[in-house]
Structures are given as C-alpha cells and as structure tokens.
Amino acid sequence: MVILVLEDDDDYAEIIAHTLRRGGHEVVVTNTVAGALNFARHKEPSAAVLDVLLPDGSGLEACIKLRERLPKLPVLFLSSLDRSTDVIGGFEAGGDDYLIKPFSPGELLARVRAVLRRSGTDVAIDAVPAQRIESNGLDLDQSRQSAAYHGTSLNLTPLEVDVLWQLVRYPGQALSHAFLTEQIWGYKNVNDATLLKGHVSSIRRKLRDAGGQEEMIRTVHGVGYSFTPV
C-alpha cells in the first residue's frame, strides 16, 4: 500500500513519512506537483497526502488532476491555512479530509487510516506502534517505562521516559516546545518551555551519571530540543 506524500517542507516531509512507515505503509515523497503527477502516471497510490502551498502550484490543483486519473483516490490535505474558507476549498477540490498544521503524528496516522477505511482500500495494517528503541547505547522500552544506557538503568520517571522517547524517535531533528508538549501532555497550541526544561535537565543529569553525555540532548535556542547521537 503506497501513500503518495506531496510536501515541500523537508522537516514536515520527514515526520510524515516516518509516521506513515511506522504505521505499516510504504511511502513515496515528492516536493512538487509535477513530481506527484508523474508518479501517479506510473504507479497508482492507495492514498495521497497533499500540502496546499507548493513551489510549482497548489495541492488543490494536484488533487483535481490526480482525481482525473484516479477518481477514487483518497486525499488528505495538510496546510497551515486554517480559515474556514481554506478548509472548504480543500473539500471542494475533492479532498476527503483536511488537517491543519501543526499536527500530531498520531492524529495524522488516524486521519489517513480513516480516509482509507472510508474508501474501502484499507487492507493493511493495524500495525502495533514500536514499543522499544535502541539507539547509540540507549535502550528505551515504552511498555515497561524503562530506560538504560549501555546496560545501566537511568532510573527515569515515567514522564521522563516519555520525554526521551519523543526525542529519540526523531534523531537530529529540532523538535519544538509546542510539538513535544502536545505529544507528551496532549496540550495543543501551547508553547511553554517550562513544562519541559526541568525534565530535560533531569534526563541529562541521569545520562551523565550513567556514563553518557549530556550533549546527547541539545538545546535548540528559540525552538526546543534535539536528540543528537554522539
């Protein structure tokens, strides 16, 4: 089941692709309308996730042209354009759903599954999300709420495990305070660095005590934090 992703922002494209692949889907990413149409001429995607504002046109235009070739193709729009007229325009162009940026990966995956299910093409994959990550000496087990570094327990609290889990899932990416806050606490549209600062400081200290380097969790000034394997 191939999902076509049309997104010109590299960070969003990576998060979208990573989320859908973890959900069990094959993903093809392009950053232009022309690239999306060219792919659809050679292979029929099971669904399309389309950004609206693109360098060579719009996702609305791409949807119309894709639907000319594939009338039953499920389409989910992604956009920072959040006025009611923008959302209505997406549906009028043929979209099945419209998700406003920023969004949580969980909501994206749920929306994609919903449009596939409504279209009758959801033959995959209620994949169980990964419960364990091993990366650069770190061993995180979300189901057990445990974390170790090269075999030494970090003695993290459950909330600290959740914070570290989110960071390690996206190595090298700068994750904003708002994104992390929504993923961990479920608060939307909150950009409160104080919710995270104390937990990150504690995780860094426990990493250091276990022989790791505090610099594995890097502060990205004005944005949030990044997990940087060292």
Secondary structure as the mmCIF struct_conf table of DSSP 4:
data_model
#
loop_
_struct_conf.conf_type_id
_struct_conf.id
_struct_conf.beg_label_comp_id
_struct_conf.beg_label_asym_id
_struct_conf.beg_label_seq_id
_struct_conf.end_label_comp_id
_struct_conf.end_label_asym_id
_struct_conf.end_label_seq_id
STRN STRN1 VAL A 2 LEU A 6
HELX_RH_AL_P HELX_RH_AL_P1 ASP A 10 ARG A 22
TURN_TY1_P TURN_TY1_P1 GLY A 23 GLY A 24
STRN STRN2 GLU A 26 THR A 30
BEND BEND1 ASN A 31 THR A 32
HELX_RH_AL_P HELX_RH_AL_P2 VAL A 33 HIS A 42
BEND BEND2 LYS A 43 LYS A 43
BEND BEND3 SER A 46 SER A 46
STRN STRN3 ALA A 47 ASP A 51
BEND BEND4 VAL A 52 VAL A 52
STRN STRN4 LEU A 53 LEU A 54
TURN_TY1_P TURN_TY1_P2 PRO A 55 ASP A 56
STRN STRN5 GLY A 57 SER A 58
HELX_RH_AL_P HELX_RH_AL_P3 GLY A 59 ARG A 69
TURN_TY1_P TURN_TY1_P3 PRO A 71 LYS A 72
STRN STRN6 VAL A 75 SER A 79
BEND BEND5 SER A 80 SER A 80
BEND BEND6 ARG A 83 ARG A 83
HELX_RH_AL_P HELX_RH_AL_P4 SER A 84 GLU A 92
TURN_TY1_P TURN_TY1_P4 ALA A 93 GLY A 94
BEND BEND7 ASP A 96 ASP A 96
STRN STRN7 ASP A 97 ILE A 100
BEND BEND8 LYS A 101 PRO A 102
HELX_RH_AL_P HELX_RH_AL_P5 PRO A 105 SER A 119
TURN_TY1_P TURN_TY1_P5 GLY A 120 GLY A 120
BEND BEND9 ALA A 124 ALA A 124
HELX_LH_PP_P HELX_LH_PP_P1 ALA A 127 ALA A 130
STRN STRN8 ARG A 132 SER A 135
TURN_TY1_P TURN_TY1_P6 ASN A 136 GLY A 137
STRN STRN9 LEU A 138 ASP A 141
TURN_TY1_P TURN_TY1_P7 GLN A 142 GLN A 145
STRN STRN10 SER A 146 TYR A 149
TURN_TY1_P TURN_TY1_P8 HIS A 150 GLY A 151
STRN STRN11 THR A 152 SER A 153
HELX_RH_AL_P HELX_RH_AL_P6 PRO A 158 ARG A 169
BEND BEND10 TYR A 170 TYR A 170
TURN_TY1_P TURN_TY1_P9 PRO A 171 GLY A 172
STRN STRN12 LEU A 175 SER A 176
HELX_RH_AL_P HELX_RH_AL_P7 HIS A 177 TRP A 185
BEND BEND11 LYS A 188 ASN A 189
TURN_TY1_P TURN_TY1_P10 ALA A 193 ALA A 193
HELX_RH_AL_P HELX_RH_AL_P8 THR A 194 ASP A 209
TURN_TY1_P TURN_TY1_P11 ALA A 210 GLY A 211
HELX_RH_3T_P HELX_RH_3T_P1 GLU A 214 MET A 216
STRN STRN13 ILE A 217 VAL A 220
TURN_TY1_P TURN_TY1_P12 HIS A 221 VAL A 223
STRN STRN14 GLY A 224 PHE A 227
#
